[in-house]
């Protein structure tokens, strides 16, 4: 695992249960401008998905985005944390999004 991956995973641990962040917000939080795609790639290779909550990273439009284990699993994990989702999109966006 490289240093950037470690930095991103450590920053992601700040997002509490019941909240989400965006790929872009996470990128900016670690000093990457326009680094959404890089964050997506880092999430895809997360070796510790149970510990590092990559399911809490979503698209900036509130859609849940991709997940290694599939959209249904990501939706269930977020729902189990109390996040309301309808048609693949997070409801109560402003109350749910975590800003670094």
GIGI-V530493 format. One record per residue. N is the residue number from 1. RES is the residue in one letter. SS is DSSP state (H for helix, E for strand, - for the rest). OMEGA is omega in whole degrees, -180 to 180 (* if undefined). D_CENTER is the distance of its C-alpha to the mean C-alpha in whole Angstrom. Layout:
BEGIN
n=N res=RES ss=SS omega=OMEGA d_center=D_CENTER
n=N res=RES ss=SS omega=OMEGA d_center=D_CENTER
END
This chain:
BEGIN
n=1 res=X ss=- omega=-178 d_center=19
n=2 res=X ss=- omega=-175 d_center=19
n=3 res=X ss=H omega=179 d_center=19
n=4 res=X ss=H omega=177 d_center=16
n=5 res=X ss=H omega=-180 d_center=14
n=6 res=X ss=H omega=-180 d_center=15
n=7 res=X ss=H omega=-180 d_center=14
n=8 res=X ss=H omega=-179 d_center=11
n=9 res=X ss=H omega=179 d_center=10
n=10 res=X ss=H omega=179 d_center=13
n=11 res=X ss=H omega=-180 d_center=11
n=12 res=X ss=H omega=179 d_center=8
n=13 res=X ss=- omega=178 d_center=10
n=14 res=X ss=- omega=-179 d_center=11
n=15 res=X ss=- omega=-176 d_center=9
n=16 res=X ss=- omega=175 d_center=11
n=17 res=X ss=- omega=180 d_center=11
n=18 res=X ss=- omega=178 d_center=12
n=19 res=X ss=- omega=175 d_center=9
n=20 res=X ss=E omega=171 d_center=6
n=21 res=X ss=E omega=179 d_center=5
n=22 res=X ss=E omega=177 d_center=6
n=23 res=X ss=H omega=-179 d_center=6
n=24 res=X ss=H omega=179 d_center=10
n=25 res=X ss=H omega=179 d_center=10
n=26 res=X ss=H omega=178 d_center=8
n=27 res=X ss=H omega=-180 d_center=11
n=28 res=X ss=H omega=-178 d_center=13
n=29 res=X ss=H omega=178 d_center=13
n=30 res=X ss=- omega=174 d_center=14
n=31 res=X ss=- omega=178 d_center=17
n=32 res=X ss=- omega=174 d_center=16
n=33 res=X ss=- omega=-179 d_center=17
n=34 res=X ss=- omega=-177 d_center=16
n=35 res=X ss=- omega=-177 d_center=14
n=36 res=X ss=H omega=-178 d_center=11
n=37 res=X ss=H omega=178 d_center=12
n=38 res=X ss=H omega=178 d_center=13
n=39 res=X ss=H omega=178 d_center=9
n=40 res=X ss=H omega=178 d_center=9
n=41 res=X ss=H omega=179 d_center=12
n=42 res=X ss=H omega=178 d_center=11
n=43 res=X ss=H omega=-178 d_center=8
n=44 res=X ss=H omega=180 d_center=11
n=45 res=X ss=- omega=178 d_center=13
n=46 res=X ss=- omega=-179 d_center=11
n=47 res=X ss=- omega=-177 d_center=15
n=48 res=X ss=- omega=-174 d_center=14
n=49 res=X ss=- omega=178 d_center=11
n=50 res=X ss=- omega=-178 d_center=13
n=51 res=X ss=- omega=-180 d_center=13
n=52 res=X ss=- omega=-169 d_center=10
n=53 res=X ss=- omega=-178 d_center=7
n=54 res=X ss=H omega=177 d_center=5
n=55 res=X ss=H omega=180 d_center=5
n=56 res=X ss=H omega=178 d_center=3
n=57 res=X ss=E omega=-175 d_center=1
n=58 res=X ss=E omega=179 d_center=5
n=59 res=X ss=- omega=-177 d_center=8
n=60 res=X ss=- omega=177 d_center=10
n=61 res=X ss=- omega=178 d_center=13
n=62 res=X ss=- omega=176 d_center=11
n=63 res=X ss=E omega=-172 d_center=11
n=64 res=X ss=- omega=179 d_center=8
n=65 res=X ss=- omega=-175 d_center=9
n=66 res=X ss=- omega=180 d_center=10
n=67 res=X ss=- omega=-178 d_center=9
n=68 res=X ss=- omega=-177 d_center=12
n=69 res=X ss=- omega=177 d_center=14
n=70 res=X ss=- omega=-177 d_center=14
n=71 res=X ss=H omega=-178 d_center=13
n=72 res=X ss=H omega=-180 d_center=15
n=73 res=X ss=H omega=179 d_center=14
n=74 res=X ss=H omega=179 d_center=10
n=75 res=X ss=H omega=180 d_center=12
n=76 res=X ss=H omega=-180 d_center=14
n=77 res=X ss=H omega=179 d_center=12
n=78 res=X ss=H omega=179 d_center=10
n=79 res=X ss=H omega=178 d_center=14
n=80 res=X ss=H omega=178 d_center=15
n=81 res=X ss=- omega=176 d_center=13
n=82 res=X ss=- omega=180 d_center=15
n=83 res=X ss=- omega=-179 d_center=13
n=84 res=X ss=- omega=-178 d_center=15
n=85 res=X ss=E omega=177 d_center=14
n=86 res=X ss=E omega=-179 d_center=17
n=87 res=X ss=- omega=177 d_center=18
n=88 res=X ss=- omega=-177 d_center=14
n=89 res=X ss=E omega=-179 d_center=13
n=90 res=X ss=E omega=175 d_center=12
n=91 res=X ss=- omega=-179 d_center=15
n=92 res=X ss=- omega=-174 d_center=16
n=93 res=X ss=H omega=-175 d_center=14
n=94 res=X ss=H omega=178 d_center=15
n=95 res=X ss=H omega=-173 d_center=16
n=96 res=X ss=H omega=-175 d_center=12
n=97 res=X ss=E omega=179 d_center=10
n=98 res=X ss=- omega=178 d_center=10
n=99 res=X ss=- omega=-180 d_center=12
n=100 res=X ss=- omega=* d_center=13
END
